[in-house]
Structure formats: structure tokens, C-alpha cells
Amino acid sequence: MNYLPKLFIVVFFLAHPLYAQDTLVKPSSISLEEVVLSASNWAQNQLKVPQKVVVLSKKSFLLGAPQTAADLLQQSGQVYVQKSQLGGGSPMIRGFSANRILLAVDGVRMNSAIFRSGNLQNSLSVDPFTLDRVEVLYGAGSVVYGSDALGGVIHYYTQKPSFMDQENGRVWHGDVDLRSSSANQEQTAHFRVSHSGSRWAWSADFSQTDFGDLRMGRFGPEDYLQPFQVTPDPHPSLESGIQDQWTPNTRSERQKPSGYRQWNATQKLHFKPSDSWMFGLDTYWSETGEYARYDRLLQPNSDGSPRYAQWYYGPQIWGMAHGWAQHSPKIGWYDQMKIHVAQQYFSESRNDRKFNNPTRHHSDENVAMQTVSADFNKSTGKATQWNWGFEQIWNQISSQASAIDLRDRSEVPEISRYPDGAIWNASALYVSQQRQWSPGWHSTLGLRYSSVFSKAAFDPRWDAFEFGAVSFKATALTGQLGTTFQPNNHQKWSANVSRGFRAPNIDDYAKIFDPDALFVVVPNPKLKPEYATGFDLGVQQSWGSDWLVRVTGFYTRMEQAMIRQWNSSSTEVIYQGEKFLEQRLENIDLAYYYGLEASVDWQIDTRWSAQAQYSTATGGERQEGGALTRGRHIPPSFGQMRLGYAHQQWNASIVWDVQGEISASRLPESEVSKPYIYALDQQGLPYSPSWSTWGLRLAHQWNDHLTLGCSLENVTNRRYRTYSSGISAPGRNLLLRLGMRI
């Protein structure tokens, strides 16, 4: 895809047959009122929602041109994102991350039975070009979403094909987006074609991206430079053995290997036979090439030599076929109904080989996941609305592993990451009520009953722990009680109490793998569900149509939290020919998190606007009788300030991002064992330094035919790394984007 820079120039001069996309953000007055979808699965006025919900609209994130859906979250300044490698992006919300945050796409949960408790890169599978909006629901969302929605919900809503009406006379539409960036030599192309009819509507999207190795910034901690460069033996044999090579770092800022490729395809077919019925069949496909687990390639042995010669993920694949129906009869026992039936497929693989060791370990994991859900609502009078529904989830896991001798390509089976053939199923019913007690006072009350069943049979060839076949059953009653009070048109107070839960999945209680050089994580079939009780108190205040301030305080207490544990009497086990100390997930006594989130919006005049966000959190985890330690997924304080300008064909912004420090004394115990991904303080102890960066973004609607965009990120070429990340952030990065409509 090296043709892209030249294509920018060609299209610039040949743009006269094209129609412009409306990509510029127009100035508008500030209002408390906003429609949210994720809080109840139905459109609601934000004034009536007691939980904090952040809405990221397409126009708000187009100017930043995010490379991935995870980058989109990070650019918002509202969600903290961790990356172990360039092909990554694990959101953190209020001390929760990974499988304690629920991901959803167009009304369908994405969390499968092997979503990890560490860091996840499944947001990578969502194509940012197809997104219409993203909603981030803060705090437990278990009433609507069930297990996993402890810290929050990230709901991705993709664009829908439009039906033809009097204001939309064209039947066929075509969109093209081209993008290139310098820090990782990105070359991206996206194509969209759609057809609009009075009853039928169809759209198809295709994206292809090629990322090169990422270049970090020049000015910052030298600890972030690669300590060595590894060259794996390209031709191992029985005669010569294997001769990997490594050399000390030459101060190169290029992080090798970190590049990868990705393809995304989305198709939607919608049918509207009448004003009250609508049907849809949507398909999604995402596939990456191989990409390195970069943080593992930084891991040294005790003598300073590389621990790994190779560590990479195989293709990460996600596919979904999603059929749905909507009915709005306005009479009968419901006013609106939505039914979702979805089949998802997840595939991932891991490949690792120790330095100068001829054996490469390979594992394949596949999940077939089916979901069926139905949601209903009914207004009983002008003041009360009822929502209710059910959900059924099925997961089937396939897991295989082998050891390959690269000298003669011989392959033998070995213990798999998960028990092959394991299942994880869940059923749930929920009901909620929204009531208006007076013109400015609303309440929300909801309950959900969930039942989870899982079983797994450990292969007797590898079952050193003699678990045999194990099964797991759990039920949970979760709920929410919240209220909003609006004393006038410029102020909103909200309070919310929620109870969420997460049942152990296959990754929690049946996994075996080595997280670092000392430990191997082993199964624990005795795990119990973890519960979280959250309290939110928020206030929003506007002054005229120019100022809006939001402040939210939160406190979350967890019981039976599943935390990875070990002690001095931990058993030694042999895994892949090496000795490790045994580590497993355990239900600890308690964990708690609390913090503050604030934002300010200022519409300076008809052209200029300013926004600022700030989040801070703290908390700890404690096993019964043990010491209190900082939670692993509590990010440092972070924030963003943005100054925007919009006038006629021009749109520009200056963005300043900041992060606070986590000192060595405050670094979580689990992170202290990974000094190779952190900077070192004056005492030689690992810590996460504070940093700040700023960037410039510019877009111009050149004429009625196309839009050009240009961004300069990390202008000062700062070398920094977000907390708990294994790869440094991009250095100074020039990004060019061209958007057009055919």
C-alpha cells in the first residue's frame, strides 16, 4: 500500500466528480440534554439517567483519525488505555479492566468465556471507520448486561444504512478514506458502498491497514529503549543446531518487531416492510496478521541476555453474524421490542520460543459463541416506563497446543491453555422501571437474575493437579437504584447505587500459562463469583448555552474479588520443561476503588470552544489478614485539554494530554515484577513517570468534493509510556487523511 502518498496528490486534483462528506464539527450551543442508548438498551434523555454515560459521536472523533477503536477511546481523554504491543489496547475504567469491563457491538455482548483478567486487545477487532457512536457507561451495568459489567460498559454502535426519503434522493453512495502516518508508517484504505431504498437498505465496508514498526519519541527515559536486538536463527537444523543472535541496543527509537496488518469487513442488510417493523442481517469480520507480543521480547534473563527469541500472536480473528428485529406497535403489552440472535467466532493463537532453544510452543484457542436476547418496553401512563427482557449465552471452547522442534519440524502435543471442549453458558431475566415523580425528578429501579453453568474436563495426559472433570454453577441477583433531580433547566443532580457481579469464566478457573519468569498460573476450580457494590454522586451545571461543568464522585467495594495470588509456600511445578512457582486466581477478602471525574465544556463564541477532562482514582486489594496493596488496574491521574476552532470549511484543535506519576512505593505488587517495562527512579526501582504531550489537528473541506485532514501528534517528540504498557507511545507523528464521497 505504498501508493497512498501519491494517491493523495492525484485525488486532490481529480476531485471534481466527488461529493463531500460532512466531516467538519460545527459549533453549537451547550446543553444538558443528550440522548443515550446504552443505559437501558433504549433511547433515553441523559437528564433521566443516574449513571455517568459518555457519548463519543462520529463527528467528535473523526478529527483525531484514530488508528484503532482502542485509540479512539484514548483520544477522548475519558478512558485510560494500556498497550502490551502495537496491536493492543486494553481500556481501564475506575480500577477495572479486561474481563471486568463489558464490550458490546450493536446490542450484542462481545465478552466470551476466554476473555482474560490481565489485558485484552479485543477492541482491536472493531473497525473505527464503521463506528457511528461509542457510549461508555461508568460503573456496574449488570442489570442490562449481566456478568462482566462490573467497572463499566463500552458499547460500539456502527453506522446503519439509510432508507431513502424525500430529503435523501440518491440511491447509491460511495465513501473512500485514505490515511497515512509517519510514526509507524501506517498505510490505511477504507471503502464503503451503500444502497438506499424505501424498504430495503444495504451497506458494505472494507478496511485494510498496514502498520510498520512503531517509533518512540526522542526525549524521555532511556529505560524505555530496547535493551537488545534479537535476530532469530533463520535456518536451524539438526546438524548446526540453533544459533540465535543478539546485540545490545544501538539507541534505536524504532521498536522492533511491532508492526502488523489488519483487515475488516462489515455488511448490513436492513428491511422495513412497514412503519412498525424492521429487520436486519449484519455480518462483521476482522482479521489481523501475526504481531509480536512486544513486552515479552523486552524480558531479560538474570545475566541480561534475552529470555525470548520469539513471542508473537498468530492471526486474531473475530466474526459475527447478527440477525435482529424491531417492532413498535404502540398498542398491546409492549410499545417496543428488539430481538437479537448472534453467532460469534473468536480465534487466537500464541507462539513463543526461548532464546537459543529449538522448541517453539504453539497454542490455538477458538470460541464459538451464540447469544439470543429480547428487550421490551412499555409506558404505563405519562410518568412510568417499564423495561424487561431475557438473554441466553452459549460458549464452546476449542484449545490445542503443541511443541515444534525447529531443527527438524517435528511436532508433539502438549498441555493446552484451556481444557479442550469446555463450555460456559448463562441465562438471565431482567426488569427495570423509570419513573417521573415530578417535572424535574426521575428514578430508576432495576433487577436482574442470572444463572451461569460451566464445565471442563482436563486432559489426563497433562492433569498433574488431578482435577479431572469439573463443573461450576452460580446464580446472582443484581440491581440498581438511582435518581436524578433537575431543580432548573441548568442543573442536574444524580445519585446511583448498583450491584454487579462476574462469574468465573474458563480463563479464570481453568487456564494454565506462564505470566513471567517466576510463576505459572494454574487452574482453580473452587473460584466463586465476585461482586461489586458501587455508589455514584454527580452534578452537572450549565451557565447559559456557553458553559457546562460535570463532576462525578464514585466508590466501589468488591467482595470475593478474583485476584492472582501466591505465597512463600507455593508449590513448584514443571511447565514446558522449566520450574515455576504456582500462582492462581483466588477470591480475596475485599477490594475497593474510589475517585473523582470532572469535565468542563466552554463554547467561547461561534468559532472557538474549549474542553477539559480530568480523572483520578485510588484504592486497594486485601486478602484476609494480609496487607493492602494498590489495585493493578488503577491508572494514574490523567486528563486532557482541548481548544477547538470551527469556521466555514476549517476545523482545527490543539490537544494537551497529561498523566500523573505512580511512584515505586505505590506501584502494584504485580507490576514490580516487570521492571523491564518501566522507567527506573534514582534508587533503581521501577515506577511510572508523569508526562504530558500536545498535538495539532486540522481538517479542511477543500470544496464540495472532498475533505483533507492533517495532524501532528506528540509535537515535542516526548518519549513516554502509558502505565502498565509494554510498548512506548508514538513519537512525533505526522498523519494525513483524505475523505471523499462518490
Secondary structure, 3 states (H helix, E strand, C coil): CCCHHHHHHHHHHCCCCCECCCCCCCCCCCCCCCEECCCCCCCEEHHHCCCCEEEEEHHHHHCCCCCCHHHHHHHCCCCEEECCCCCCCEEEECCEEHHHEEEEECCEECCCCCCCCCCCCHHHHCCHHHEEEEEEEECCCHHHHCCCCCCEEEEEEECCCCCCECCECCCEEEEEEEEEECCCCEEEEEEEEEEECCCEEEEEEEEEEEECCEECCCECCHHHCCCEEEECCCCCECCCECCCEEEECCCCCEECCCCEEEEEEEEEEEECCCCCEEEEEEEEEEEECCEECCCHHHCECCCCCECEEEEEECCCEEEEEEEEEEECCCCCCCCEEEEEEEEEEEEEEEEEEECCCCEEEEEEEEEEEEEEEEEEEEECCCCEEEEEEEEEEEEEEEEEEEEEECCCCEEEECCCCCCCCCEEEEEEEEEEEEEEEECCEEEEEEEEEEEEEEEEECCCCCCCCCCCEEEEEEEEEEEEEEEEEEEECCEEEEEEEEEEEECCCHHHHCCCECCCCCEEECCCCCCCCEEEEEEEEEEEEEECCCEEEEEEEEEEEEECCEEEECCCCCCEEEECCEEEEEEEEEECCEEEEEEEEEEEEEECCCCEEEEEEEEEEEEEEECCCCCCEECCCCCCCEEEEEEEEEECCEEEEEEEEEECCECHHHCCHHHHCCHHHCEECCCCCEEECCEEEEEEEEEEECCCCEEEEEEEECCCCECCCCCCCCCCCCCCEEEEEEEEEC
